Amino acid sequence: MIYIHVPFCRSFCTYCDFYSEIAPKKACGSTEAFAEAVLKEAVTRKEELSSSSPVNTLYIGGGTPSVLPLDVLGRIVKGVSFLAPGGFDEFTVEVNPEDIVEKGEGYVKGLVDMGVSRISMGIQSFDDRILKWMNRRHDSARAVEAFGLLRSGGIRNISVDLIFGLSQFDDGTWSRTVGKTLSLEPEHISAYQLSIEEGSALGGMVSQGKYTEAGEETCRRQYDLLCSMLKDEGFHHYEISNFAKPGFEAVHNSAYWRRVPYVGLGPGAHSLSAGNIRSWNGQILPRRLPDGRLETYHRETEVLSPEDIRIERIMLPLRTDRGIDADELYSLSDISTIRALLEEGALEEYGTRIRIPEDHYFTSDEIIRELI
């Protein structure tokens, strides 16, 4: 199970604080140095990669992986392909709609030929005014065009990202965005409530009084509308923020929620080993020095404490509709708290498991905090 972080973006979204750097408009030394650094890391971690997980997936995220030229992306994929001689069971690449439209059918074909089986596309909204405020590079028309190019190019598993909980949204605007998304017939939808991150442009706007967050009631209403509309279209609400047509649940992301070990490559990427060791790469863009040496990122590690592990064992499965084995939850949390939450309907028994019912997903953070 491999994650590769591509730290390049053409521009920075208003709400984002993920590690990224402005990408060059054409292939140049910075993208080549990045590819070389990732390949070098893959070689040095070959043993860890080979034994990291029984889950055979590759996920390339960012940043914006689709800003990379095909040859650079192809070099990286080839460098880790020894792990899956028969191909990965699921190979996802995150893309920006504008990149797909600009690069066209040839780029999509190149992704398919590379073995990509799943695309995650950040559309976020179908309201052009909102997209402009978010500092997204595409508009709604280009998002539709990009989806069509992916579909006609042979991608049969497309996930669309959306954002709700904006104070600029009224219910009609959000309903139209969800409806437009459904009309494209994606296999998967991820929808996230807008969060205010300290390091983002939006965080600065809030601190300066230039943006007011949407109220909890508004966010709850938009989330409930999303759940209702997607349920009517046959989507499986398998994780708090994720919905899929049956059989198209994300294999890679689902493994995270089961605490399956994974290896992260690239600057800013995180990893989890079977020995409960968390590691992360420094947020430094690799570069070629004048003497020809490659200056790149370093990895730091920490051993998760028993308390860290207990919290994750409660929190992660309770984000999903499978929930957690009842005996395991009783061994990890206070019995009287569990029983009280069951009695008030914030938890429910599901066979031999306990889960948060869908109508309480919106307040899941508070429920999990009580259990922790």
KETORLO-581643 format. One record per residue (C-alpha): residue in three letters; residue number from 1; x, y, z. Coordinates in steps of 0.05 Angstrom, whole numbers, plus 32768, in hexadecimal, padded with zeros to 4 digits. Layout:
N
rec palum->ALA, drenro->NUM, X->X, Y->Y, Z->Z;
...
This chain:
372
rec palum->MET, drenro->1, X->8000, Y->8000, Z->8000;
rec palum->ILE, drenro->2, X->8025, Y->803D, Z->7FE6;
rec palum->TYR, drenro->3, X->8015, Y->8087, Z->7FE8;
rec palum->ILE, drenro->4, X->803F, Y->80B8, Z->7FBE;
rec palum->HIS, drenro->5, X->8039, Y->8102, Z->7FCE;
rec palum->VAL, drenro->6, X->8042, Y->8132, Z->7F93;
rec palum->PRO, drenro->7, X->804F, Y->8177, Z->7FB2;
rec palum->PHE, drenro->8, X->8040, Y->81A1, Z->7F75;
rec palum->CYS, drenro->9, X->8005, Y->81CF, Z->7F67;
rec palum->ARG, drenro->10, X->7FFA, Y->8204, Z->7F32;
rec palum->SER, drenro->11, X->7FD9, Y->8230, Z->7F66;
rec palum->PHE, drenro->12, X->7FC4, Y->822B, Z->7FAF;
rec palum->CYS, drenro->13, X->7F7B, Y->8221, Z->7FC1;
rec palum->THR, drenro->14, X->7F5E, Y->8251, Z->7FF4;
rec palum->TYR, drenro->15, X->7F4E, Y->821B, Z->8027;
rec palum->CYS, drenro->16, X->7F8B, Y->81ED, Z->801F;
rec palum->ASP, drenro->17, X->7FC6, Y->81E6, Z->804E;
rec palum->PHE, drenro->18, X->7FE3, Y->81A5, Z->8033;
rec palum->TYR, drenro->19, X->802D, Y->81A8, Z->8022;
rec palum->SER, drenro->20, X->8036, Y->81BE, Z->7FDA;
rec palum->GLU, drenro->21, X->8063, Y->81E9, Z->7FAE;
rec palum->ILE, drenro->22, X->8053, Y->8211, Z->7F70;
rec palum->ALA, drenro->23, X->805E, Y->81E2, Z->7F35;
rec palum->PRO, drenro->24, X->8088, Y->81F6, Z->7EF8;
rec palum->LYS, drenro->25, X->805E, Y->81FE, Z->7EB9;
rec palum->LYS, drenro->26, X->808A, Y->81CD, Z->7E93;
rec palum->ALA, drenro->27, X->80B4, Y->8192, Z->7EA6;
rec palum->CYS, drenro->28, X->80F4, Y->81AB, Z->7EC5;
rec palum->GLY, drenro->29, X->8129, Y->819C, Z->7EF9;
rec palum->SER, drenro->30, X->80FA, Y->81A0, Z->7F35;
rec palum->THR, drenro->31, X->80CA, Y->816A, Z->7F1B;
rec palum->GLU, drenro->32, X->8104, Y->813E, Z->7F05;
rec palum->ALA, drenro->33, X->8126, Y->8146, Z->7F48;
rec palum->PHE, drenro->34, X->80E5, Y->8135, Z->7F6A;
rec palum->ALA, drenro->35, X->80DE, Y->80F5, Z->7F41;
rec palum->GLU, drenro->36, X->8125, Y->80E1, Z->7F4F;
rec palum->ALA, drenro->37, X->811D, Y->80EC, Z->7F9A;
rec palum->VAL, drenro->38, X->80DE, Y->80C1, Z->7F9C;
rec palum->LEU, drenro->39, X->8100, Y->8089, Z->7F76;
rec palum->LYS, drenro->40, X->813D, Y->808E, Z->7FA3;
rec palum->GLU, drenro->41, X->8110, Y->8089, Z->7FE0;
rec palum->ALA, drenro->42, X->80EC, Y->804D, Z->7FC2;
rec palum->VAL, drenro->43, X->812E, Y->8029, Z->7FBA;
rec palum->THR, drenro->44, X->8145, Y->8037, Z->8001;
rec palum->ARG, drenro->45, X->8102, Y->8020, Z->801C;
rec palum->LYS, drenro->46, X->80FA, Y->7FE4, Z->7FEE;
rec palum->GLU, drenro->47, X->80F7, Y->7FB2, Z->8027;
rec palum->GLU, drenro->48, X->80C3, Y->7FDB, Z->804C;
rec palum->LEU, drenro->49, X->809B, Y->7FE4, Z->800C;
rec palum->SER, drenro->50, X->809C, Y->7F9A, Z->7FFD;
rec palum->SER, drenro->51, X->8081, Y->7F87, Z->8042;
rec palum->SER, drenro->52, X->8057, Y->7FC4, Z->8053;
rec palum->SER, drenro->53, X->8011, Y->7FA9, Z->8048;
rec palum->PRO, drenro->54, X->7FE7, Y->7F72, Z->8028;
rec palum->VAL, drenro->55, X->7FBF, Y->7FAB, Z->8006;
rec palum->ASN, drenro->56, X->7FD8, Y->7FB2, Z->7FBF;
rec palum->THR, drenro->57, X->7FC8, Y->7FFB, Z->7FB0;
rec palum->LEU, drenro->58, X->7FEC, Y->8039, Z->7F96;
rec palum->TYR, drenro->59, X->7FD1, Y->807F, Z->7FA3;
rec palum->ILE, drenro->60, X->7FF2, Y->80BD, Z->7F86;
rec palum->GLY, drenro->61, X->7FD9, Y->80FC, Z->7FA8;
rec palum->GLY, drenro->62, X->7FEE, Y->8142, Z->7FB7;
rec palum->GLY, drenro->63, X->7FF3, Y->817A, Z->7FA9;
rec palum->THR, drenro->64, X->7FDC, Y->816F, Z->7F62;
rec palum->PRO, drenro->65, X->7FFA, Y->8131, Z->7F41;
rec palum->SER, drenro->66, X->7FDB, Y->8142, Z->7EFE;
rec palum->VAL, drenro->67, X->800B, Y->817D, Z->7EF6;
rec palum->LEU, drenro->68, X->8043, Y->814B, Z->7EEB;
rec palum->PRO, drenro->69, X->8054, Y->8139, Z->7EA4;
rec palum->LEU, drenro->70, X->8044, Y->80F1, Z->7E91;
rec palum->ASP, drenro->71, X->808D, Y->80DD, Z->7E8A;
rec palum->VAL, drenro->72, X->809D, Y->80F5, Z->7ED0;
rec palum->LEU, drenro->73, X->8060, Y->80D3, Z->7EEE;
rec palum->GLY, drenro->74, X->8070, Y->8094, Z->7EC5;
rec palum->ARG, drenro->75, X->80B8, Y->8091, Z->7EE0;
rec palum->ILE, drenro->76, X->809E, Y->8092, Z->7F27;
rec palum->VAL, drenro->77, X->8069, Y->805C, Z->7F1A;
rec palum->LYS, drenro->78, X->809C, Y->8030, Z->7EF8;
rec palum->GLY, drenro->79, X->80CA, Y->8038, Z->7F33;
rec palum->VAL, drenro->80, X->8097, Y->8019, Z->7F63;
rec palum->SER, drenro->81, X->8078, Y->7FE7, Z->7F32;
rec palum->PHE, drenro->82, X->80A5, Y->7FAF, Z->7F4C;
rec palum->LEU, drenro->83, X->8075, Y->7FAB, Z->7F86;
rec palum->ALA, drenro->84, X->803B, Y->7F96, Z->7F59;
rec palum->PRO, drenro->85, X->8054, Y->7F6F, Z->7F1D;
rec palum->GLY, drenro->86, X->800C, Y->7F61, Z->7F09;
rec palum->GLY, drenro->87, X->7FF6, Y->7FA8, Z->7F14;
rec palum->PHE, drenro->88, X->7FD7, Y->7FCA, Z->7F51;
rec palum->ASP, drenro->89, X->7F92, Y->7FB4, Z->7F67;
rec palum->GLU, drenro->90, X->7F81, Y->7FFE, Z->7F6C;
rec palum->PHE, drenro->91, X->7FAB, Y->8037, Z->7F50;
rec palum->THR, drenro->92, X->7F90, Y->807D, Z->7F5E;
rec palum->VAL, drenro->93, X->7FAA, Y->80C0, Z->7F45;
rec palum->GLU, drenro->94, X->7F8E, Y->8103, Z->7F5D;
rec palum->VAL, drenro->95, X->7F82, Y->8135, Z->7F25;
rec palum->ASN, drenro->96, X->7F6C, Y->817C, Z->7F1A;
rec palum->PRO, drenro->97, X->7F36, Y->8186, Z->7EE5;
rec palum->GLU, drenro->98, X->7F5D, Y->81BD, Z->7EC2;
rec palum->ASP, drenro->99, X->7F9A, Y->8190, Z->7EB8;
rec palum->ILE, drenro->100, X->7F6F, Y->815A, Z->7E98;
rec palum->VAL, drenro->101, X->7F4F, Y->818C, Z->7E68;
rec palum->GLU, drenro->102, X->7F92, Y->81AE, Z->7E57;
rec palum->LYS, drenro->103, X->7FB7, Y->816C, Z->7E4B;
rec palum->GLY, drenro->104, X->7F7D, Y->8149, Z->7E29;
rec palum->GLU, drenro->105, X->7F70, Y->8102, Z->7E12;
rec palum->GLY, drenro->106, X->7FBA, Y->80F1, Z->7E0B;
rec palum->TYR, drenro->107, X->7FC7, Y->80FD, Z->7E54;
rec palum->VAL, drenro->108, X->7F8B, Y->80D3, Z->7E69;
rec palum->LYS, drenro->109, X->7FA2, Y->809B, Z->7E3C;
rec palum->GLY, drenro->110, X->7FE7, Y->80A0, Z->7E5A;
rec palum->LEU, drenro->111, X->7FCA, Y->8098, Z->7EA0;
rec palum->VAL, drenro->112, X->7FA2, Y->805B, Z->7E8A;
rec palum->ASP, drenro->113, X->7FDF, Y->803C, Z->7E68;
rec palum->MET, drenro->114, X->8006, Y->8048, Z->7EA8;
rec palum->GLY, drenro->115, X->7FD4, Y->801D, Z->7ECE;
rec palum->VAL, drenro->116, X->7FAA, Y->8052, Z->7EEF;
rec palum->SER, drenro->117, X->7F66, Y->8033, Z->7F01;
rec palum->ARG, drenro->118, X->7F48, Y->8069, Z->7F2C;
rec palum->ILE, drenro->119, X->7F47, Y->80B5, Z->7F27;
rec palum->SER, drenro->120, X->7F37, Y->80E5, Z->7F60;
rec palum->MET, drenro->121, X->7F24, Y->8129, Z->7F44;
rec palum->GLY, drenro->122, X->7F1E, Y->8167, Z->7F6F;
rec palum->ILE, drenro->123, X->7EE2, Y->818C, Z->7F53;
rec palum->GLN, drenro->124, X->7ECB, Y->81A8, Z->7F96;
rec palum->SER, drenro->125, X->7E90, Y->81CF, Z->7F7A;
rec palum->PHE, drenro->126, X->7E68, Y->81DC, Z->7F3B;
rec palum->ASP, drenro->127, X->7E5C, Y->8225, Z->7F4D;
rec palum->ASP, drenro->128, X->7E8E, Y->8250, Z->7F27;
rec palum->ARG, drenro->129, X->7E8A, Y->8288, Z->7F5A;
rec palum->ILE, drenro->130, X->7E9E, Y->8257, Z->7F91;
rec palum->LEU, drenro->131, X->7ED5, Y->8238, Z->7F67;
rec palum->LYS, drenro->132, X->7EF3, Y->827D, Z->7F5B;
rec palum->TRP, drenro->133, X->7EF1, Y->828C, Z->7FA5;
rec palum->MET, drenro->134, X->7F14, Y->824A, Z->7FB3;
rec palum->ASN, drenro->135, X->7F4A, Y->825E, Z->7F81;
rec palum->ARG, drenro->136, X->7F3E, Y->821F, Z->7F58;
rec palum->ARG, drenro->137, X->7F5A, Y->821F, Z->7F12;
rec palum->HIS, drenro->138, X->7F1D, Y->8201, Z->7EF1;
rec palum->ASP, drenro->139, X->7ED5, Y->8216, Z->7EE8;
rec palum->SER, drenro->140, X->7E97, Y->81EA, Z->7EE8;
rec palum->ALA, drenro->141, X->7E98, Y->81E1, Z->7E9C;
rec palum->ARG, drenro->142, X->7EE0, Y->81C9, Z->7E9D;
rec palum->ALA, drenro->143, X->7ED1, Y->8199, Z->7ED5;
rec palum->VAL, drenro->144, X->7E9A, Y->8179, Z->7EAB;
rec palum->GLU, drenro->145, X->7EC9, Y->8177, Z->7E6F;
rec palum->ALA, drenro->146, X->7F00, Y->8157, Z->7E98;
rec palum->PHE, drenro->147, X->7ED1, Y->8121, Z->7EB3;
rec palum->GLY, drenro->148, X->7EBC, Y->8111, Z->7E6B;
rec palum->LEU, drenro->149, X->7F04, Y->810B, Z->7E55;
rec palum->LEU, drenro->150, X->7F14, Y->80DB, Z->7E8E;
rec palum->ARG, drenro->151, X->7ED7, Y->80B1, Z->7E7F;
rec palum->SER, drenro->152, X->7EE2, Y->80AE, Z->7E33;
rec palum->GLY, drenro->153, X->7F2B, Y->809F, Z->7E40;
rec palum->GLY, drenro->154, X->7F1B, Y->805F, Z->7E64;
rec palum->ILE, drenro->155, X->7F19, Y->8071, Z->7EAE;
rec palum->ARG, drenro->156, X->7EE1, Y->8048, Z->7ECC;
rec palum->ASN, drenro->157, X->7EEA, Y->805C, Z->7F15;
rec palum->ILE, drenro->158, X->7EE6, Y->80A8, Z->7F20;
rec palum->SER, drenro->159, X->7EE0, Y->80C8, Z->7F64;
rec palum->VAL, drenro->160, X->7ECA, Y->8111, Z->7F6B;
rec palum->ASP, drenro->161, X->7EDD, Y->813E, Z->7FA6;
rec palum->LEU, drenro->162, X->7EAC, Y->8172, Z->7FBF;
rec palum->ILE, drenro->163, X->7EAD, Y->81A5, Z->7FF7;
rec palum->PHE, drenro->164, X->7E71, Y->81BC, Z->8020;
rec palum->GLY, drenro->165, X->7E68, Y->81E9, Z->805C;
rec palum->LEU, drenro->166, X->7E79, Y->822B, Z->803B;
rec palum->SER, drenro->167, X->7E56, Y->8269, Z->8056;
rec palum->GLN, drenro->168, X->7E4B, Y->827E, Z->800D;
rec palum->PHE, drenro->169, X->7E21, Y->823F, Z->8000;
rec palum->ASP, drenro->170, X->7DD6, Y->823F, Z->8004;
rec palum->ASP, drenro->171, X->7DB3, Y->81FC, Z->8001;
rec palum->GLY, drenro->172, X->7DA1, Y->8206, Z->7FB8;
rec palum->THR, drenro->173, X->7DE9, Y->8211, Z->7FA4;
rec palum->TRP, drenro->174, X->7E00, Y->81D3, Z->7FC8;
rec palum->SER, drenro->175, X->7DC6, Y->81A9, Z->7FAD;
rec palum->ARG, drenro->176, X->7DD7, Y->81BE, Z->7F66;
rec palum->THR, drenro->177, X->7E21, Y->81AB, Z->7F70;
rec palum->VAL, drenro->178, X->7E0D, Y->8166, Z->7F8B;
rec palum->GLY, drenro->179, X->7DDA, Y->815D, Z->7F53;
rec palum->LYS, drenro->180, X->7E0D, Y->8170, Z->7F1D;
rec palum->THR, drenro->181, X->7E3F, Y->8140, Z->7F3B;
rec palum->LEU, drenro->182, X->7E0C, Y->8107, Z->7F39;
rec palum->SER, drenro->183, X->7DFA, Y->8117, Z->7EF1;
rec palum->LEU, drenro->184, X->7E42, Y->8105, Z->7EDE;
rec palum->GLU, drenro->185, X->7E39, Y->80C0, Z->7EFD;
rec palum->PRO, drenro->186, X->7E7A, Y->80BA, Z->7F24;
rec palum->GLU, drenro->187, X->7E88, Y->8079, Z->7F49;
rec palum->HIS, drenro->188, X->7E9F, Y->809C, Z->7F88;
rec palum->ILE, drenro->189, X->7E94, Y->80DF, Z->7FAB;
rec palum->SER, drenro->190, X->7EBD, Y->80FC, Z->7FE4;
rec palum->ALA, drenro->191, X->7E9E, Y->8139, Z->8006;
rec palum->TYR, drenro->192, X->7EC1, Y->8161, Z->803C;
rec palum->GLN, drenro->193, X->7EA9, Y->8199, Z->8068;
rec palum->LEU, drenro->194, X->7ED3, Y->81D8, Z->805F;
rec palum->SER, drenro->195, X->7F05, Y->81DD, Z->8098;
rec palum->ILE, drenro->196, X->7F2D, Y->8219, Z->80AC;
rec palum->GLU, drenro->197, X->7F76, Y->8206, Z->80AB;
rec palum->GLU, drenro->198, X->7FA6, Y->8236, Z->80CD;
rec palum->GLY, drenro->199, X->7FDA, Y->8235, Z->8096;
rec palum->SER, drenro->200, X->7FA9, Y->8240, Z->805D;
rec palum->ALA, drenro->201, X->7F94, Y->8281, Z->803B;
rec palum->LEU, drenro->202, X->7F4F, Y->8275, Z->8058;
rec palum->GLY, drenro->203, X->7F6B, Y->8271, Z->809E;
rec palum->GLY, drenro->204, X->7F89, Y->82B6, Z->8093;
rec palum->MET, drenro->205, X->7F47, Y->82D1, Z->8079;
rec palum->VAL, drenro->206, X->7F22, Y->82B8, Z->80B7;
rec palum->SER, drenro->207, X->7F55, Y->82D6, Z->80E7;
rec palum->GLN, drenro->208, X->7F4F, Y->8319, Z->80C2;
rec palum->GLY, drenro->209, X->7F03, Y->8318, Z->80C4;
rec palum->LYS, drenro->210, X->7EFD, Y->8310, Z->8079;
rec palum->TYR, drenro->211, X->7ED8, Y->82CE, Z->807B;
rec palum->THR, drenro->212, X->7EA3, Y->82B3, Z->80AB;
rec palum->GLU, drenro->213, X->7E9C, Y->8268, Z->80B2;
rec palum->ALA, drenro->214, X->7E59, Y->8247, Z->80A2;
rec palum->GLY, drenro->215, X->7E31, Y->8235, Z->80E0;
rec palum->GLU, drenro->216, X->7E2A, Y->81EE, Z->80F9;
rec palum->GLU, drenro->217, X->7DE1, Y->81EB, Z->80E7;
rec palum->THR, drenro->218, X->7DF0, Y->81FE, Z->809F;
rec palum->CYS, drenro->219, X->7E28, Y->81CB, Z->809A;
rec palum->ARG, drenro->220, X->7DFC, Y->8195, Z->80B8;
rec palum->ARG, drenro->221, X->7DC3, Y->81A5, Z->8087;
rec palum->GLN, drenro->222, X->7DF2, Y->81A1, Z->804B;
rec palum->TYR, drenro->223, X->7E10, Y->815F, Z->8063;
rec palum->ASP, drenro->224, X->7DCB, Y->8141, Z->806E;
rec palum->LEU, drenro->225, X->7DB6, Y->8158, Z->8028;
rec palum->LEU, drenro->226, X->7DF5, Y->8137, Z->800B;
rec palum->CYS, drenro->227, X->7DE7, Y->80F5, Z->802F;
rec palum->SER, drenro->228, X->7D9E, Y->80F5, Z->8018;
rec palum->MET, drenro->229, X->7DAD, Y->8104, Z->7FCF;
rec palum->LEU, drenro->230, X->7DE4, Y->80D0, Z->7FCA;
rec palum->LYS, drenro->231, X->7DBB, Y->809B, Z->7FEE;
rec palum->ASP, drenro->232, X->7D83, Y->80A5, Z->7FBB;
rec palum->GLU, drenro->233, X->7DB6, Y->8097, Z->7F83;
rec palum->GLY, drenro->234, X->7DCD, Y->8056, Z->7FA2;
rec palum->PHE, drenro->235, X->7E0F, Y->806D, Z->7FC0;
rec palum->HIS, drenro->236, X->7E2D, Y->8047, Z->7FFB;
rec palum->HIS, drenro->237, X->7E3F, Y->8077, Z->8033;
rec palum->TYR, drenro->238, X->7E7A, Y->804D, Z->804B;
rec palum->GLU, drenro->239, X->7EA1, Y->8084, Z->8070;
rec palum->ILE, drenro->240, X->7E8E, Y->80C7, Z->808D;
rec palum->SER, drenro->241, X->7EA6, Y->80EE, Z->8051;
rec palum->ASN, drenro->242, X->7EA5, Y->80B8, Z->801B;
rec palum->PHE, drenro->243, X->7E6E, Y->809B, Z->7FF0;
rec palum->ALA, drenro->244, X->7E74, Y->8066, Z->7FBA;
rec palum->LYS, drenro->245, X->7E4C, Y->803D, Z->7F8A;
rec palum->PRO, drenro->246, X->7E4D, Y->7FF6, Z->7FA6;
rec palum->GLY, drenro->247, X->7E8F, Y->7FD6, Z->7F94;
rec palum->PHE, drenro->248, X->7EB4, Y->8018, Z->7F89;
rec palum->GLU, drenro->249, X->7EC8, Y->8027, Z->7FD1;
rec palum->ALA, drenro->250, X->7F10, Y->8040, Z->7FD3;
rec palum->VAL, drenro->251, X->7F3C, Y->8004, Z->7FE4;
rec palum->HIS, drenro->252, X->7F78, Y->8030, Z->7FF5;
rec palum->ASN, drenro->253, X->7F55, Y->8061, Z->8023;
rec palum->SER, drenro->254, X->7F2C, Y->802A, Z->8044;
rec palum->ALA, drenro->255, X->7F6D, Y->8009, Z->8059;
rec palum->TYR, drenro->256, X->7F82, Y->8049, Z->807E;
rec palum->TRP, drenro->257, X->7F43, Y->8044, Z->80A9;
rec palum->ARG, drenro->258, X->7F57, Y->7FFC, Z->80BC;
rec palum->ARG, drenro->259, X->7F9D, Y->8014, Z->80D0;
rec palum->VAL, drenro->260, X->7FBE, Y->7FEA, Z->8099;
rec palum->PRO, drenro->261, X->8008, Y->7FFB, Z->8093;
rec palum->TYR, drenro->262, X->801C, Y->8027, Z->8058;
rec palum->VAL, drenro->263, X->8058, Y->8049, Z->803B;
rec palum->GLY, drenro->264, X->8058, Y->8092, Z->8026;
rec palum->LEU, drenro->265, X->808C, Y->80AB, Z->7FF4;
rec palum->GLY, drenro->266, X->809C, Y->80F3, Z->7FE2;
rec palum->PRO, drenro->267, X->80A4, Y->8133, Z->800A;
rec palum->GLY, drenro->268, X->806F, Y->813A, Z->8040;
rec palum->ALA, drenro->269, X->8057, Y->80F2, Z->803A;
rec palum->HIS, drenro->270, X->8047, Y->80C9, Z->8079;
rec palum->SER, drenro->271, X->804E, Y->807E, Z->8085;
rec palum->LEU, drenro->272, X->8037, Y->804B, Z->80B9;
rec palum->SER, drenro->273, X->805D, Y->800B, Z->80C5;
rec palum->ALA, drenro->274, X->8042, Y->7FCA, Z->80E2;
rec palum->GLY, drenro->275, X->806A, Y->7FD9, Z->8121;
rec palum->ASN, drenro->276, X->803F, Y->8017, Z->812E;
rec palum->ILE, drenro->277, X->8076, Y->8046, Z->8118;
rec palum->ARG, drenro->278, X->805F, Y->8086, Z->80F8;
rec palum->SER, drenro->279, X->808F, Y->80A8, Z->80C9;
rec palum->TRP, drenro->280, X->808D, Y->80E6, Z->809D;
rec palum->ASN, drenro->281, X->80B8, Y->8107, Z->8069;
rec palum->GLY, drenro->282, X->80CF, Y->814F, Z->806F;
rec palum->GLN, drenro->283, X->80AB, Y->8184, Z->8046;
rec palum->ILE, drenro->284, X->80E6, Y->8195, Z->801A;
rec palum->LEU, drenro->285, X->80E4, Y->8196, Z->7FCF;
rec palum->PRO, drenro->286, X->811E, Y->816D, Z->7FB3;
rec palum->ARG, drenro->287, X->8150, Y->8194, Z->7F88;
rec palum->ARG, drenro->288, X->818F, Y->8188, Z->7F62;
rec palum->LEU, drenro->289, X->81CC, Y->81AC, Z->7F80;
rec palum->PRO, drenro->290, X->8201, Y->81CE, Z->7F53;
rec palum->ASP, drenro->291, X->8231, Y->8194, Z->7F61;
rec palum->GLY, drenro->292, X->81FE, Y->8162, Z->7F47;
rec palum->ARG, drenro->293, X->81E8, Y->8145, Z->7F8A;
rec palum->LEU, drenro->294, X->819E, Y->813E, Z->7F99;
rec palum->GLU, drenro->295, X->8187, Y->8163, Z->7FD7;
rec palum->THR, drenro->296, X->8148, Y->8142, Z->7FF1;
rec palum->TYR, drenro->297, X->811B, Y->8137, Z->802D;
rec palum->HIS, drenro->298, X->8128, Y->810E, Z->806A;
rec palum->ARG, drenro->299, X->80FA, Y->80E0, Z->8091;
rec palum->GLU, drenro->300, X->80E8, Y->80E6, Z->80DB;
rec palum->THR, drenro->301, X->80C6, Y->80B1, Z->8106;
rec palum->GLU, drenro->302, X->80A0, Y->80A8, Z->8146;
rec palum->VAL, drenro->303, X->8087, Y->806B, Z->816B;
rec palum->LEU, drenro->304, X->803D, Y->8070, Z->8178;
rec palum->SER, drenro->305, X->802C, Y->806A, Z->81C2;
rec palum->PRO, drenro->306, X->7FF8, Y->8038, Z->81DB;
rec palum->GLU, drenro->307, X->7FC9, Y->8073, Z->81E5;
rec palum->ASP, drenro->308, X->7FD4, Y->808C, Z->819E;
rec palum->ILE, drenro->309, X->7FC4, Y->8046, Z->8184;
rec palum->ARG, drenro->310, X->7F86, Y->8040, Z->81B1;
rec palum->ILE, drenro->311, X->7F6A, Y->8082, Z->8196;
rec palum->GLU, drenro->312, X->7F76, Y->806D, Z->814D;
rec palum->ARG, drenro->313, X->7F56, Y->8029, Z->8159;
rec palum->ILE, drenro->314, X->7F17, Y->804C, Z->8171;
rec palum->MET, drenro->315, X->7F15, Y->8087, Z->8142;
rec palum->LEU, drenro->316, X->7F26, Y->806A, Z->80FE;
rec palum->PRO, drenro->317, X->7EF4, Y->8030, Z->80F9;
rec palum->LEU, drenro->318, X->7EBD, Y->805B, Z->8116;
rec palum->ARG, drenro->319, X->7EC3, Y->8089, Z->80DA;
rec palum->THR, drenro->320, X->7EA9, Y->804F, Z->80B0;
rec palum->ASP, drenro->321, X->7E67, Y->802C, Z->80A9;
rec palum->ARG, drenro->322, X->7E88, Y->7FEB, Z->80BF;
rec palum->GLY, drenro->323, X->7E98, Y->8008, Z->8103;
rec palum->ILE, drenro->324, X->7EC1, Y->7FE2, Z->8135;
rec palum->ASP, drenro->325, X->7EBC, Y->7F9C, Z->8154;
rec palum->ALA, drenro->326, X->7E93, Y->7FA4, Z->8193;
rec palum->ASP, drenro->327, X->7EC3, Y->7F7D, Z->81C0;
rec palum->GLU, drenro->328, X->7EFC, Y->7FA8, Z->81A7;
rec palum->LEU, drenro->329, X->7ED8, Y->7FE8, Z->81B6;
rec palum->TYR, drenro->330, X->7EC5, Y->7FD1, Z->81FC;
rec palum->SER, drenro->331, X->7F0F, Y->7FC1, Z->8208;
rec palum->LEU, drenro->332, X->7F25, Y->8006, Z->81F0;
rec palum->SER, drenro->333, X->7EF1, Y->8035, Z->820D;
rec palum->ASP, drenro->334, X->7EC6, Y->8040, Z->824B;
rec palum->ILE, drenro->335, X->7E8D, Y->800E, Z->824D;
rec palum->SER, drenro->336, X->7E5B, Y->803E, Z->826D;
rec palum->THR, drenro->337, X->7E6A, Y->8072, Z->8237;
rec palum->ILE, drenro->338, X->7E5F, Y->803F, Z->8200;
rec palum->ARG, drenro->339, X->7E1D, Y->8029, Z->821E;
rec palum->ALA, drenro->340, X->7E05, Y->8071, Z->8227;
rec palum->LEU, drenro->341, X->7E15, Y->8081, Z->81DE;
rec palum->LEU, drenro->342, X->7DF1, Y->8042, Z->81C8;
rec palum->GLU, drenro->343, X->7DB4, Y->8055, Z->81F1;
rec palum->GLU, drenro->344, X->7DB0, Y->809B, Z->81D3;
rec palum->GLY, drenro->345, X->7DB9, Y->8081, Z->818C;
rec palum->ALA, drenro->346, X->7DFE, Y->80A0, Z->8180;
rec palum->LEU, drenro->347, X->7E19, Y->8059, Z->8178;
rec palum->GLU, drenro->348, X->7DF5, Y->801B, Z->815E;
rec palum->GLU, drenro->349, X->7E03, Y->7FD1, Z->8160;
rec palum->TYR, drenro->350, X->7E0D, Y->7FB1, Z->811C;
rec palum->GLY, drenro->351, X->7E15, Y->7F66, Z->8122;
rec palum->THR, drenro->352, X->7E53, Y->7F5C, Z->814D;
rec palum->ARG, drenro->353, X->7E6A, Y->7FA3, Z->813F;
rec palum->ILE, drenro->354, X->7E5A, Y->7FE9, Z->8157;
rec palum->ARG, drenro->355, X->7E57, Y->8025, Z->8129;
rec palum->ILE, drenro->356, X->7E3F, Y->806D, Z->8126;
rec palum->PRO, drenro->357, X->7DFC, Y->8070, Z->8100;
rec palum->GLU, drenro->358, X->7DFB, Y->809B, Z->80C2;
rec palum->ASP, drenro->359, X->7DCC, Y->80CE, Z->80E1;
rec palum->HIS, drenro->360, X->7E02, Y->80DC, Z->8115;
rec palum->TYR, drenro->361, X->7E3E, Y->80E0, Z->80E5;
rec palum->PHE, drenro->362, X->7E3D, Y->812B, Z->80E7;
rec palum->THR, drenro->363, X->7E4B, Y->812B, Z->8132;
rec palum->SER, drenro->364, X->7E7B, Y->80EF, Z->812F;
rec palum->ASP, drenro->365, X->7EB6, Y->8118, Z->8148;
rec palum->GLU, drenro->366, X->7E91, Y->8127, Z->8189;
rec palum->ILE, drenro->367, X->7E7B, Y->80DE, Z->8191;
rec palum->ILE, drenro->368, X->7EC2, Y->80C4, Z->8186;
rec palum->ARG, drenro->369, X->7EDD, Y->80F7, Z->81B7;
rec palum->GLU, drenro->370, X->7EAF, Y->80DB, Z->81ED;
rec palum->LEU, drenro->371, X->7EC8, Y->8095, Z->81DF;
rec palum->ILE, drenro->372, X->7F11, Y->80AA, Z->81E1;
